[in-house]
Amino acid sequence: MASKTLVLPGGTISPDILPNPTNPNLLLKLGPGLRHVPPSTITSTVAGLLCIDQKKNAIWVENNSGRYIPQPNDLIIATVHHSSTDFYSCSITPHTTFAQLPQLAFEGATKKTRPQLNSGSLIYARVLTASKHTDPEIVCYNPSTGKSEGMGELKGGMVFNISMGMARRLLMAKQREDGGIAVLEEIAEKVAFEVAVGRNGKVWVKSGGVKETLLVGRALQEADVQGLGVEEQVRLVRKMIRQV
């Protein structure tokens, strides 16, 4: 599990607490909330918890109250706003400029086979490039493999808002062990559902019916708002399932 330390904007990150990976060739990965000041200084740009993952040699600031700032490789849920000849302009948050999604940025897409998205369509995508000087560019495939890996248009279902910290924890490979999240694992024992988590504080849920979909979304929101631990999440889920 990643260790955590409280940091404030402008604070310098001590070299003593930086990750010390077993593989010396693994490059240090700076995540959201941090800035590299050459040659070797790292400072925090926001207040929050400094999270350190020794295994991945990664460091970032977890800040639930701030606005989402697109970062390369982030998985996000976006809404198509309008389209042009070559791009879809998509909304990631109300506070960021439209992200540009090339109309061929889908697995195996050609001019004849590309998806036909309309205004209001939901998509699950990955941030390809992001800079304060240009609009973010997003794609619906993994640039390393060319495969969609679950990305693309999200049809049906519902979208629920969650904190960015909750989103990051849900995106961890081991939600219970590394992220302290047991909600989805517990619900999956009783209810079948699909889920897509966006780093921009959104989670899409689709189940067999409206009640089941609401169960998943509201359980995540309750665990998030109340800051529930694993055992408390288990009790919450069991209570909510009995009420469905």
C-alpha positions in Angstrom: 0.0 0.0 0.0 1.2 3.5 -0.7 2.4 5.5 2.3 1.0 9.0 2.8 2.3 12.4 4.1 0.4 15.7 4.4 1.9 18.4 2.1 1.0 22.1 1.4 1.3 24.2 -1.8 4.8 25.3 -2.6 6.3 22.8 -0.1 9.5 21.0 -1.1 9.4 17.2 -1.1 12.4 15.9 0.9 14.6 13.5 -1.0 14.6 11.2 2.1 10.9 10.3 1.6 11.1 9.6 -2.2 10.5 6.0 -3.3 13.5 3.7 -3.1 12.6 0.9 -5.7 14.3 -2.4 -5.7 15.0 -1.9 -9.4 17.5 1.1 -9.7 16.7 1.5 -13.4 13.0 2.3 -12.8 12.4 6.0 -13.4 10.6 8.1 -10.8 7.0 8.8 -11.9 5.6 12.2 -10.8 1.8 12.2 -10.6 -0.8 15.0 -10.1 -0.1 17.8 -7.7 3.7 17.8 -8.1 6.2 19.8 -10.1 9.8 19.1 -11.0 12.1 22.2 -10.6 15.4 21.5 -12.3 17.8 20.1 -11.5 16.4 17.9 -8.8 13.8 19.7 -6.7 10.2 18.4 -6.4 7.5 20.7 -5.0 3.8 20.4 -4.3 1.3 22.5 -6.2 -1.7 21.6 -4.1 -2.5 20.7 -0.5 -3.3 17.1 0.2 -1.8 13.7 1.0 1.5 12.9 -0.6 1.2 9.3 -1.7 4.3 7.2 -2.3 4.2 3.8 -4.1 7.6 2.1 -3.6 6.8 -0.8 -6.0 5.9 1.5 -8.9 8.5 4.2 -8.0 5.6 6.7 -8.2 4.7 9.7 -6.1 1.6 12.0 -6.3 -0.6 14.3 -4.2 -4.1 13.0 -3.5 -6.5 16.0 -3.2 -10.2 15.4 -3.0 -11.3 19.0 -3.1 -9.4 20.4 -6.0 -10.3 20.5 -9.7 -9.3 17.7 -12.0 -6.3 18.6 -14.2 -5.8 16.2 -17.1 -2.6 14.2 -17.0 -1.2 11.9 -19.7 -2.3 8.2 -19.3 -5.3 9.1 -17.1 -8.4 7.1 -17.8 -11.4 9.5 -17.9 -15.1 9.5 -18.6 -16.0 12.3 -21.1 -19.1 13.6 -22.8 -19.2 14.4 -26.5 -20.2 18.1 -26.9 -19.9 18.5 -30.7 -17.9 17.2 -33.7 -16.0 18.5 -36.7 -14.6 16.7 -39.7 -11.7 15.1 -37.9 -12.4 15.4 -34.2 -15.0 15.1 -31.4 -14.8 17.9 -28.8 -15.5 16.3 -25.5 -16.2 17.7 -22.0 -14.1 16.2 -19.2 -15.1 18.6 -16.5 -17.0 22.0 -16.5 -13.7 23.7 -15.6 -11.4 22.4 -18.4 -11.2 23.2 -22.1 -12.7 20.6 -24.5 -10.6 17.6 -25.0 -10.0 16.6 -28.7 -10.8 13.0 -29.6 -9.7 12.1 -33.2 -12.5 10.4 -35.0 -10.1 7.5 -35.9 -8.8 7.1 -32.3 -10.5 3.8 -31.8 -9.3 0.3 -32.1 -9.2 -0.7 -35.8 -11.1 2.4 -36.8 -11.2 3.5 -40.5 -13.3 6.2 -42.2 -15.9 3.6 -42.9 -15.9 1.7 -39.6 -15.3 4.6 -37.1 -18.0 5.0 -34.4 -20.7 7.6 -35.1 -21.0 9.5 -31.8 -23.6 12.1 -31.1 -23.7 15.1 -28.8 -24.2 13.7 -25.3 -22.6 10.4 -26.0 -20.4 9.1 -23.1 -17.0 7.7 -23.8 -14.3 6.0 -21.7 -10.9 7.3 -22.9 -7.3 7.7 -22.1 -5.5 11.1 -22.0 -2.8 11.0 -24.6 -1.4 14.5 -24.2 -2.1 17.3 -21.8 -0.6 20.8 -21.4 -1.7 24.1 -20.1 -0.9 25.6 -23.5 -3.0 23.2 -25.6 -6.3 21.3 -25.4 -6.0 17.8 -24.1 -6.0 15.0 -26.7 -7.7 11.7 -25.7 -8.0 8.4 -27.4 -10.1 5.2 -27.0 -7.3 2.7 -27.1 -4.1 1.8 -25.4 -1.2 3.5 -27.3 1.1 0.7 -26.3 -1.1 -2.2 -27.6 -3.5 -0.5 -30.0 -6.4 -2.4 -28.2 -9.5 -0.8 -26.8 -9.2 -2.5 -23.4 -12.7 -1.5 -22.4 -12.5 2.0 -23.8 -15.0 3.5 -26.3 -18.6 4.5 -26.1 -20.4 3.8 -22.9 -24.0 2.8 -23.8 -26.8 2.8 -21.2 -26.0 2.8 -17.5 -25.6 5.8 -15.2 -22.8 8.2 -14.2 -22.1 9.0 -10.6 -19.8 11.7 -9.2 -17.1 10.6 -6.7 -14.0 12.3 -5.3 -10.7 12.2 -7.3 -9.1 10.4 -4.4 -11.8 7.7 -4.5 -11.4 7.4 -8.3 -7.6 6.8 -7.9 -8.2 4.1 -5.3 -10.8 2.4 -7.5 -8.3 2.3 -10.4 -5.7 0.4 -8.3 -5.1 -3.1 -9.4 -5.9 -4.4 -5.9 -8.7 -2.3 -4.7 -9.1 -3.9 -1.2 -5.4 -4.3 -0.4 -3.9 -1.2 -1.9 -6.9 1.2 -2.1 -8.9 0.1 1.0 -12.0 -0.3 -1.2 -14.3 -3.3 -0.8 -17.6 -2.0 -2.2 -17.4 -3.4 -5.7 -16.0 -6.8 -4.6 -18.8 -7.2 -2.0 -21.6 -6.2 -4.4 -20.2 -8.5 -7.2 -21.0 -11.5 -5.0 -24.7 -10.8 -5.2 -25.2 -8.5 -8.3 -23.8 -8.6 -11.8 -22.7 -5.2 -13.1 -20.2 -3.3 -15.4 -18.2 -0.3 -14.2 -15.8 2.2 -15.7 -13.9 4.6 -13.4 -12.7 8.0 -14.6 -9.8 9.7 -12.9 -11.8 12.9 -13.4 -14.1 11.9 -10.5 -16.8 10.0 -12.4 -17.8 6.3 -12.3 -20.2 4.7 -14.9 -22.3 1.8 -13.8 -24.5 -0.5 -15.8 -26.5 -3.4 -14.3 -29.5 -5.5 -15.0 -31.9 -2.9 -13.7 -32.2 0.6 -12.4 -32.3 -0.5 -8.7 -29.1 -2.6 -9.1 -27.4 0.3 -10.9 -28.3 2.7 -8.2 -27.2 0.3 -5.5 -23.6 0.2 -6.9 -23.4 3.9 -7.6 -24.8 5.0 -4.2 -22.7 2.5 -2.3 -19.6 4.0 -3.8 -20.7 7.5 -3.0 -21.6 6.7 0.6 -18.3 5.0 1.2 -16.5 8.0 -0.4 -18.4 10.8 1.5 -18.3 9.0 4.9 -14.7 7.9 4.5 -15.6 4.3 5.4 -13.0 1.7 6.1 -13.1 -1.8 4.6 -15.2 -3.4 7.4 -17.6 -0.5 7.4 -18.0 -0.8 3.6 -18.9 -4.4 4.0 -21.6 -3.7 6.5 -22.9 -0.8 4.3 -23.1 -3.0 1.2 -24.9 -5.9 3.0 -27.4 -3.4 4.4 -28.1 -1.8 1.0 -28.5 -5.2 -0.7 -31.1 -6.2 1.9 -33.1 -3.1 1.0 -33.1 -3.7 -2.7 
